[in-house]
Amino acid sequence: MRLGKMIATAGGAVALVSMVALGGPAAWAQDATPQVAEAMVPRPAHIHTGTCKEIGEVVAPLTDLTGATGGDRVGQARRAIPAESSFTSVPMTLDAILGSDHVVNVHLSAEEIGTYIACGEVGGMLTPQGAVIIGLRELNDSGFTGIAYLAPGADGASTDVSVFVAPTLGGGKSNAEENEEYATPGMGGMDMGTPEASTETTGTPAADTGDEAMKAGEEVPVSLMEFAIDMPDTLTAGPVTFMVTNNGTITHSFEIEGAGLEEELKSELAPSETGKLKVDLAPGTYEVYCPVDGHRQQGMELEVTVA
């Protein structure tokens, strides 16, 4: 489902999520360190001038971000990551916002307004609907990242701003702990699907990518970003190690499917993280994509030929 189709309309207003930081000019570094484990509280958000390193004046306040409360628990409630969101109709055109440097910035709370938890510069490629989707990077080790969706208002004079933020996947668990939690029961924490497949997360960026075919057994660099996958589209059959680097500003992951094979990284990648996925490729056509909800539909997929 494309992000644009996830917007619910109520009373003529699009109800998504929005978060931007409150206050005047502020420095990139703040003194306090946010605590992710605390209960959800309304989080002030604004559109500012400047960049996330040099945040300027507030040009438009946004509705405080809040989480869902009081409803029934549904689906995989135990495993699901709670998110916070807001929607605001800003009395500025999207062209005006894009015409100069602006950011969406989010605060920890009204009481700790000087502590920023996430920020993103407004810009990028327009969607077919004329909207801009940006990632909100973590600030001050807050443990929060998110997305902001800015679309032209129906009146032609405003911009609908929706923002989502959520704690980084894992909640402080190590990769080993998280892999074991999601492993098949009775298998001792091991993935028994394909013996040749294994994953490992590192902090080393992948090498530059190219379109030439890779030799069997060599590492294949993969770059993930909003919202595209950059990697060779022709590979040689045999053992391959995908070195997957998240060069974006939000969480991504990597999955390959085809010719009877379906493997993915066991842990999603935070920005700047690299994961390793080893597979044995048979000749055929494969689909590689980001399995994070909605990312594949926004362009993070690629057809790869193995010969």
C-alpha positions as CSV (number, residue, x, y, z in Angstrom):
1,M,0.0,0.0,0.0
2,R,1.4,3.3,-1.0
3,L,1.8,5.8,1.8
4,G,-0.5,8.2,0.0
5,K,-3.3,5.6,0.2
6,M,-2.8,5.2,3.9
7,I,-4.2,8.7,4.6
8,A,-7.6,8.6,6.2
9,T,-9.9,11.6,5.4
10,A,-12.1,13.0,8.1
11,G,-14.2,16.2,7.8
12,G,-12.2,17.2,4.7
13,A,-8.9,16.9,6.4
14,V,-6.3,14.2,5.8
15,A,-5.5,12.5,9.0
16,L,-1.9,11.2,9.0
17,V,0.9,11.9,11.5
18,S,3.1,15.0,11.9
19,M,5.9,16.0,14.2
20,V,8.1,19.1,14.2
21,A,10.0,20.8,16.9
22,L,8.7,23.7,18.9
23,G,10.7,26.8,19.9
24,G,12.9,29.4,18.2
25,P,16.5,29.1,16.9
26,A,18.3,26.1,18.4
27,A,21.6,24.3,18.2
28,W,21.9,20.8,16.8
29,A,23.2,19.4,20.1
30,Q,21.0,19.5,23.1
31,D,22.1,18.8,26.7
32,A,19.4,16.2,27.7
33,T,19.3,12.7,26.4
34,P,15.7,11.5,25.8
35,Q,14.5,8.3,27.4
36,V,12.6,6.0,24.9
37,A,11.2,3.8,27.6
38,E,9.0,6.6,29.1
39,A,5.3,6.5,28.4
40,M,4.0,8.3,25.3
41,V,3.4,12.0,25.9
42,P,2.3,14.7,23.4
43,R,5.4,15.7,21.5
44,P,5.5,19.3,20.0
45,A,6.6,19.6,16.4
46,H,7.1,22.4,14.0
47,I,8.4,23.5,10.5
48,H,11.5,25.6,11.0
49,T,13.8,27.4,8.6
50,G,17.4,26.1,8.2
51,T,18.8,22.6,8.3
52,C,18.9,19.9,11.1
53,K,22.4,21.1,12.0
54,E,21.4,24.7,12.1
55,I,17.7,24.9,13.0
56,G,16.2,28.3,12.5
57,E,12.9,30.1,13.3
58,V,9.6,28.4,13.6
59,V,7.5,29.1,10.5
60,A,4.6,26.8,11.2
61,P,3.5,25.0,14.4
62,L,2.4,21.4,13.9
63,T,-0.1,19.4,16.0
64,D,1.5,17.5,18.8
65,L,2.4,13.9,18.1
66,T,0.4,11.4,20.2
67,G,0.1,7.6,20.3
68,A,-3.1,5.6,20.2
69,T,-4.8,5.2,23.6
70,G,-8.0,3.6,24.9
71,G,-8.6,1.2,22.1
72,D,-8.5,-2.6,21.8
73,R,-5.3,-4.4,21.2
74,V,-5.4,-6.1,17.8
75,G,-3.1,-8.1,15.6
76,Q,0.4,-8.8,16.8
77,A,0.1,-6.4,19.7
78,R,3.0,-8.0,21.7
79,R,5.5,-7.6,18.8
80,A,4.2,-4.4,17.2
81,I,6.2,-1.2,17.7
82,P,3.9,1.6,19.0
83,A,4.1,4.7,16.8
84,E,3.0,8.3,17.3
85,S,1.5,10.6,14.7
86,S,-0.2,13.9,14.0
87,F,-1.9,15.8,11.1
88,T,-1.8,19.6,10.4
89,S,-3.1,21.8,7.6
90,V,-0.3,24.4,7.4
91,P,-1.3,27.8,5.8
92,M,1.6,27.7,3.4
93,T,1.8,26.2,-0.1
94,L,4.2,23.3,-0.6
95,D,6.0,25.4,-3.2
96,A,6.7,28.0,-0.6
97,I,8.0,25.4,1.8
98,L,10.2,23.9,-0.9
99,G,11.3,27.3,-2.1
100,S,13.8,27.8,0.7
101,D,15.5,25.6,3.4
102,H,13.0,24.1,5.9
103,V,13.0,21.2,8.3
104,V,10.4,19.2,10.3
105,N,11.6,19.0,13.9
106,V,10.2,17.1,16.9
107,H,10.7,17.7,20.6
108,L,10.7,15.2,23.5
109,S,7.8,16.9,25.3
110,A,6.4,20.4,26.2
111,E,8.3,20.1,29.5
112,E,11.6,19.3,27.8
113,I,11.1,21.5,24.8
114,G,14.8,22.0,24.4
115,T,15.4,18.4,23.7
116,Y,15.0,17.4,20.1
117,I,14.3,13.7,19.2
118,A,14.0,13.7,15.4
119,C,14.5,16.0,12.4
120,G,14.4,16.0,8.6
121,E,15.2,18.4,5.9
122,V,12.2,19.0,3.5
123,G,13.0,18.1,0.0
124,G,13.5,15.3,-2.5
125,M,11.5,13.9,-5.4
126,L,7.8,14.6,-5.8
127,T,5.4,11.6,-5.8
128,P,2.9,11.3,-8.7
129,Q,0.4,13.0,-6.4
130,G,2.7,16.0,-6.0
131,A,3.7,15.2,-2.4
132,V,7.1,15.0,-0.7
133,I,8.0,12.2,1.7
134,I,11.0,12.7,4.0
135,G,12.8,10.7,6.6
136,L,13.3,12.1,10.1
137,R,16.7,11.1,11.6
138,E,17.3,10.4,15.2
139,L,18.7,13.2,17.4
140,N,20.4,13.1,20.8
141,D,20.3,9.3,21.0
142,S,16.6,9.5,21.4
143,G,15.9,6.1,19.8
144,F,13.2,7.7,17.6
145,T,13.1,7.9,13.8
146,G,10.2,8.7,11.5
147,I,8.6,9.9,8.2
148,A,6.9,13.2,7.3
149,Y,4.4,13.4,4.4
150,L,3.8,16.8,2.9
151,A,1.1,17.2,0.3
152,P,-0.6,20.1,-1.4
153,G,-3.9,21.1,0.4
154,A,-7.2,20.8,-1.5
155,D,-7.7,24.6,-1.3
156,G,-4.5,25.2,-3.3
157,A,-3.2,27.5,-0.5
158,S,-2.2,25.1,2.2
159,T,-0.1,22.0,2.8
160,D,-1.2,18.9,4.6
161,V,1.6,17.7,6.9
162,S,1.5,14.2,8.4
163,V,4.3,12.7,10.5
164,F,5.0,9.3,12.0
165,V,7.6,8.6,14.6
166,A,8.4,5.3,16.4
167,P,11.2,3.8,18.6
168,T,14.0,2.2,16.6
169,L,13.3,-1.5,16.1
170,G,14.9,-3.7,18.8
171,G,14.3,-1.5,21.9
172,G,17.8,-2.0,23.1
173,K,18.1,-5.7,22.3
174,S,21.2,-7.1,20.7
175,N,20.9,-8.6,17.3
176,A,21.4,-12.1,18.7
177,E,18.5,-11.6,21.2
178,E,16.2,-10.4,18.5
179,N,17.1,-13.1,16.1
180,E,16.5,-15.7,18.7
181,E,13.1,-14.2,19.5
182,Y,12.0,-14.5,15.9
183,A,13.5,-17.9,15.3
184,T,11.4,-21.0,14.6
185,P,10.4,-22.7,17.9
186,G,12.4,-25.8,18.6
187,M,15.3,-24.9,16.3
188,G,17.5,-23.5,19.0
189,G,17.4,-20.0,17.5
190,M,18.8,-21.1,14.2
191,D,17.2,-20.4,10.8
192,M,16.8,-23.8,9.2
193,G,15.3,-22.5,5.9
194,T,18.4,-22.5,3.7
195,P,21.8,-23.8,5.1
196,E,23.8,-21.4,3.0
197,A,21.9,-18.3,4.2
198,S,23.2,-16.2,7.1
199,T,23.0,-12.6,8.2
200,E,25.3,-10.3,10.1
201,T,25.0,-6.6,10.9
202,T,28.1,-4.5,10.9
203,G,29.0,-0.8,11.0
204,T,31.1,-0.8,7.9
205,P,29.6,0.9,4.8
206,A,29.4,-1.2,1.6
207,A,31.6,-0.6,-1.3
208,D,30.5,1.3,-4.4
209,T,28.0,-0.5,-6.6
210,G,28.2,-1.3,-10.3
211,D,26.0,-2.9,-13.0
212,E,28.5,-5.5,-14.2
213,A,27.9,-9.2,-13.4
214,M,29.6,-10.3,-10.2
215,K,31.7,-13.4,-10.1
216,A,30.4,-16.4,-8.0
217,G,31.3,-16.1,-4.4
218,E,32.1,-12.4,-4.5
219,E,30.4,-9.8,-2.3
220,V,27.6,-7.8,-3.9
221,P,27.3,-4.2,-2.5
222,V,23.7,-3.1,-2.0
223,S,22.6,0.5,-1.1
224,L,19.2,1.2,0.4
225,M,17.7,4.7,0.4
226,E,14.4,6.5,0.3
227,F,13.0,4.9,-1.8
228,A,15.3,2.9,-4.1
229,I,17.7,0.0,-4.1
230,D,21.0,0.5,-5.9
231,M,22.8,-2.8,-6.8
232,P,23.8,-4.8,-9.9
233,D,20.8,-6.2,-11.8
234,T,22.8,-9.1,-13.3
235,L,24.6,-11.7,-11.1
236,T,26.4,-15.0,-11.7
237,A,24.9,-18.2,-10.3
238,G,26.5,-19.6,-7.2
239,P,27.4,-18.4,-3.7
240,V,26.9,-14.7,-3.2
241,T,27.2,-12.4,-0.1
242,F,25.1,-9.3,-0.2
243,M,26.7,-6.4,1.7
244,V,23.6,-4.3,2.4
245,T,24.1,-0.7,3.6
246,N,21.3,1.6,4.7
247,N,22.3,4.9,3.2
248,G,18.9,6.5,3.9
249,T,17.6,8.3,6.9
250,I,15.0,5.8,8.2
251,T,15.0,2.0,8.9
252,H,15.2,-0.3,5.9
253,S,15.8,-4.0,5.2
254,F,16.6,-6.4,2.3
255,E,14.9,-9.5,0.9
256,I,15.5,-11.6,-2.2
257,E,12.9,-14.0,-3.6
258,G,12.8,-16.2,-6.7
259,A,13.8,-19.6,-8.2
260,G,12.6,-21.3,-5.0
261,L,14.6,-19.1,-2.7
262,E,13.3,-16.5,-0.2
263,E,15.8,-15.0,2.3
264,E,16.0,-11.7,4.2
265,L,18.1,-9.9,6.8
266,K,17.1,-11.0,10.2
267,S,17.5,-7.5,11.6
268,E,16.3,-4.3,10.0
269,L,19.0,-1.7,9.4
270,A,19.1,1.7,11.1
271,P,20.6,4.5,9.0
272,S,24.4,3.9,8.3
273,E,24.2,0.3,9.4
274,T,25.4,-2.6,7.1
275,G,24.0,-6.2,7.1
276,K,25.4,-9.3,5.5
277,L,23.3,-11.9,3.7
278,K,24.8,-15.1,2.2
279,V,22.8,-17.1,-0.3
280,D,23.4,-19.7,-3.1
281,L,21.8,-18.4,-6.2
282,A,20.4,-20.7,-8.9
283,P,19.9,-19.4,-12.5
284,G,16.7,-17.5,-12.9
285,T,14.9,-14.2,-12.2
286,Y,14.7,-12.8,-8.7
287,E,12.9,-9.9,-7.0
288,V,14.9,-7.9,-4.4
289,Y,13.0,-5.5,-2.2
290,C,12.7,-3.8,1.2
291,P,10.2,-5.8,3.3
292,V,9.5,-2.8,5.7
293,D,5.8,-2.0,5.4
294,G,5.1,0.2,2.4
295,H,8.7,0.7,1.2
296,R,8.4,-1.8,-1.7
297,Q,5.3,-0.1,-3.0
298,Q,7.2,3.2,-3.0
299,G,9.9,2.0,-5.3
300,M,12.3,-0.1,-3.2
301,E,12.2,-3.2,-5.5
302,L,14.4,-4.4,-8.3
303,E,14.4,-7.4,-10.7
304,V,17.7,-9.3,-10.8
305,T,18.7,-11.8,-13.4
306,V,21.1,-14.7,-12.4
307,A,22.8,-16.7,-15.1
